[in-house]
Amino acid sequence: MTRVLAVVGASAALLLWIFGNVSTNVASAPADWTPIAGMPLKEPAQIYRNRAGVLHVTLTASAKTIMVSGAPLGASPFGDSLNGPTLHVRPGDTLKVTFVNKLGQGKPTNIHYHGLHVSPLGRGDNVFRTFDDGRTYRSEVKLPANHSRGTYWYHVHLHGDTDEQVMGGLLGLLIVEGLQQLLPKRWSAIADRQLALRDVQTSAGSIVGESDINPNAPSTRLVNALYQPKFSMKSNRYELWRLANIGSDVFYDIRFTKHTFAVIAEDGLPVWRVTRRSKLLLPPGKRFDVLVLGGRPGTYQLQSLPYAQHANGSLVPVPVPTTTENLATVTVKASSGPIAPAGGVPRRLAPKHDLSKAIVAARPPPFVLRTRGRRLRQWSTACPSHTT
């Protein structure tokens, strides 16, 4: 367990580093953005693949003032929402994205499909491309037929500007469909709910710039780009919640009061052993697909607990937030008719692969890099830096 936590912590730290250099000071101007709390929860716009197994979408990035949780906010989103559309694909499909850069001021960007097991080359999931301001680019991502089913996300990923552009709204959920099909048939009618968590820091009515983002300072935490929204569910009915931290700076240690989460997929990977948890830790980029059973009729809170994601100058862990914050209010209503599926939560969604007796070749065969039929170099996977 210690090794697992160390890997998670190191991965999260690396993600924060990748998302750009951040200062230790927030902008001095006072924030004048006051989001409205308690608005009804809404999901992002949804875009689905066609019958031929291709999803076509145009994403236009531009700087503008939009309404976020009932209040105007300067941002740089895709369209008029701080969350981009949710993209729906299936294993074996092709995702074709037309990206229009209208950020202005000569600002470049690009795009990354976070977590997908796809090619990083050419016009694929290539974070080394540069999308110049005022131009249109296309990317094409082919998912393998055996791709894992679950929740992923996409976001811009130009090094040096990623943090500001992600916080500004250039991001969204990406769902590889079919997770429900791994559940027993009695679960076929389960409700599916998307809960995209992300944070913003603001100044003078706009999201702050790259150099003013401080992951150690308080921020406004949003669910589906809404501040402390409200939604309802039925007592004794299960829902599939797609929980995703699509922000780039803060950790979410979340709980749903008097309820538990049954984890069926993690980071887009269906689990081989379903576990029940009273809370979930989501560092930047983390996703959980969970089954949630509505409890007794009443009002409950989806909360963000204090979590020490940094330390002060004396290396003393300092929690952010310092107190429990409400992310959303959930009203559980009495239900009639069908109740929770008989037999309870399934034990597994994927077969367990026992690698305890696996044999690893001492010297795997070399790979050869070719371009236009010409061999450039050859190297062994045993040592990527070794050439022959």
N, C-alpha and C positions, 0 to 999 in steps of 0.2 A: 504494500500500500504506500509506503514511504517513497519508493521509487516512482510509482505512478504519479503521486502528488508533485514530486520533483519535476517530472516530465511536463506535467500540466503547467506548473509555474514557469518553467523555462520556455515553453511554447508561447504562453501568454506574454511573457516579457519580450520574446523575439517579435511577436506580432506588434506590440506597442512600439518597438524600435523601428520596425519596417514602416509603420504608419507615419514616420517622420520625426524630426527633432522637435521637441516641445520646450517652451520656456518654463521657468519656475514662477513667472508672474502673469497674472491675468490682466486683461485690459483695465485701465484706470477709470474709464468712463462708466457711470452707473448703468445697469441694465434697465431698460424701460419696456421690456416685453413681459406682459402679464397674461399667460395662457389661462383659459377658463377651465376649471376643474369640473369633473362630473358629467362631461358630455357623453352621449351614447357611443359605445365602441363600434367602430367601423373597420372593415378590412380594406386593404389596398385594392386598387383595380386588379382584375384577374385577366391574364392572357393565356389562351390554351393553344396547343398544337392542333394542326389540321389533320384531316383523315389520312393524309399521305405521310404523317409522322414528322412534319416540319413545323416549327414554331417561328413565325416571322414577327419581328417587333422592331419599331423605330424608337430609339431613346434620344431625346433632345435635351442637352444640358445647357442651361442658361441662368444667369444671375437675375433675380427678380424678387419682388416682395409678394409673399403668398400668405394665405390665412392658415395658421397652425394652431389647432385647438382654440379656435374662435378669436385669435388675435393676429394682427399683421406681423410678419417677421421677414427680414431680409435674408435670403438664402440663395442657393444655386442648385436647384433640384432638377429632376426629370419631370417636366410638366408643372402642374400646379399643386403637387402634394410633396410633403417632406419625405415620404416613402415612395419609391418607384413601384411600378406594377409587379405583382407576383407572377412569375413565369412558370407555366406547367408543362412538363415534358414527361416522356416515358423512356425506359431503357431502349436503346436502339434508335431514338429520335435524333434529329438534327436541329440545332438552335442557330438561327440566322438573325444576327443583330445588325441593324443599321444605326450607327452612332453619329449624331450631329453635334458638333462642338460649337456652341454659341455662348461660351462663358465670357467672352470679351477680354479686353486688356491683354491680348496675346497669351492667355493662359492655356497651356496644353493639358491633356489628360489621357486616359485610356480605360480599359475595362478588364476585370478579372472575375472568373466564375468559381467562387470559393468552394473548395471541397470536391469538385467534380473530378472524376478519374478520366481525363481527356488529354489530348495532345496540347503541349504548350508552345508549339511551333507555328510559324507563319501567321495565318489569320485565325489561329485557334486561340486557346487560353494563354495568350502571350503578353505577359506584363511588361515586356521590354519594348513594346510598340509605343509610339508617341502620336497622339491624336491632336494635331495643331488646331488652334483657334480658327474658326471660320471655315472649317473643312468637314467633310463627311467621310466616315470610314465604315468598313464592314468586317464583321468577324463571323466565323462559322465553326460551330463546335458539334462534333459528332459523338454521341454517347454510345459506348459499347452496349451490346445486347444484354449483357449480364450486369449492367450497372446497378449499384445498390439503390434501394428505394428509400426515400426519406426527405428531410428538409435541408436545403442548402441556401446560399445567398450569393448575390453578385454585387460588386462595388467597383468604383474606380480605384486605380492602383498605381498612379504615377508617383514614383519615389520623390519625397520632398514636399509634395502637396497633398498627399493622400488624406491626412488627418482632417484638414480643412474641408476638402471636397466631400469626404464621407459624411462629416458632421453637417455639411451644407445640403445633403439630400441625394447624393448620387449613389444610390444603393437600393436594394430590394430583395425580397425573398425569391427563391427558386426551388420548386418542388418537383422531385422525381416521383411521379405517381406510382401507386401500386402497393403502398405500405398496408392499406386496409385489406388487400387481397391475401396478405400473409396471416391475417387474423382468422379465427374460425368463422364459418358462414353466419353464425348467429350474431356476429358483430357487423354485418354488412350495412346496416342502417345507421351506424354511429355518426354523430355530428362531428364536423371537422372545423376547428377554430385556429386561426393564425394570430399569434401574439408576438409581434416584433418589438423587442426592447432596444432602445437606443437613447443616448444622452446628447444634450446640447448645452453649450455655454454661449451667452449672448452679451452684447454691449451695444448701447445706443440703438436698440431695436433690430439688430442684425446678429447673425451668428459670427463669432469672433474669427479672426484670421489665424493662419497656421502658427505664427510665432506667439500668439496670445493664448493658445489652448493649453490648459494646465490639468492633466489627469488627476492631480492630487487635490484639486479644488472642488468645491461643491458644483454640481451641475443639475440641470433639470432633466429628469428621467421620464421618458415618454413610452407609451404603449400604442403601437400603430399610429405614431405621430400625434397622440392625444395625451393630455395631462390628466392623470388620475381618472380615466374614463370609467363608465359603469356598463355592466352587461348582466344578463341573467342566464340561468341554466335550470334544468329540472331536477328535482329530488329523485334519487335512486336511478338516475340515468347517467350513462357514461358519455364523455366527450373525448375526442382526440385533440389534444392541444399541441400545436407546433410552436414551441418556445425557442426563440432565437435572439441572441445578443448581436445585433447588427451595428452596434456602435464600435468605436475604435479605441476607447480610452478606459472605461470603467468596468469593474467586475459587478455582477449581480448575484447576491446570495439570496435566493427567493424562497418564500414559503406561501402556501395558501392556507389560511387559518382553518384549523380543525379538518383539514383534508390532507390526502397524500397523493404523491405522483407515482404511477406505475410506468417505469421507463421501458419503452418498447423499441426505441432507436436512439442512437447517440451519434451526433455529427454525421447524419445521413446513413448510418450503418445499423440495420436491424440487429437486435441483440440475441445472443443464444441463451440468455437467462434473464427473464424479466425480474426487475427488483422494484420494491416499494421504498420510496424515500419521503421523508418529511420536509426536506428542502433540497434545492438544487443550486450548484455553483456554476455560473456562466461567465467565464472570462470573455474578452472580445472575440467574436467569431464563433462562439459555442452554440450548439443546437441540441435540443432534446425533443423527441416526440414522446408524449406521455398520455396515458389514459387517466382521466379524472372522473370520479364518481361523485355526483352531486349529493351532499349530505342532507341533513334535516332542513326544512324550510327556514330561511333566515338570511341575514346579511353577513358576508365574510369579506376578507381583505386578501388581495394578492400583494405581498409586501417585499420590499428590498431591505434586507438586514444589514447592519453595520459589518463591514469587511475591511480588514487592514491590508490594502493593496499597495501601500508604500510605507516608508519609515521616515521619521524626522532626522535632523542632523545628528542626533545621538543614537540612531539606529533603533529607535523605539517605534514599534508598529503603531500606525495611526489609522483608525477606521474611517472609511468614507462610504456612505454617510456616517455621521457620528451617532445618529439615532435611527430607529426603524422608520422607513418611508413607505407610504401607501402608493402602490403602482396602479391598482384598479380596485373597484368595489364590485363584488359579485353578489347578486341576489338569487338565492336558490328558492325556486317556487315549487309548491306541491304539484305532483304529477299524477295523472291517471292513465290507464291503459298499460301497455307493455312496460316492464321494469327492466332492471339490469339483466344482461344475458346470463342464463343459467350456467353454472360451472365456474363462475368467477373469471378473473384475469388469466389469459393463457400463460403458460410457463416459459415459452420460448417462441421466437419468430424466425430464427435462423439456426441451422445445424451447427453444433460445436465442432471446431477443427482442432483435434488433438495433435499438437506439434512436438510433444514430449519425446517422441522417438524418431523425429525427422532427421534425415541425414543431409548435411550441407556439404556440397562439393568443396574440396580444398582449393581448387582453382577453377572457377566457372569459365565457360567458353568466352572468348573475347567478343566485344561488339565492334562493328565497323561503321564509321560515319561516312556516308557517301553523299555527293552532290553532283547532279547532272551525270551520273554514272561513273564519277571519278572518286576513288578512295582517297580521303583526306588523311585520316589517321586511324589507328586501331588502339583500343585500350581494354584492359581487363576490369571486370566489375569488382574484382578483389581489391583493386587499388585504382580509383578513377584517375589519379594523377600519373599513373604509369603508362608510358607509351612504348610501342615496339615497332 
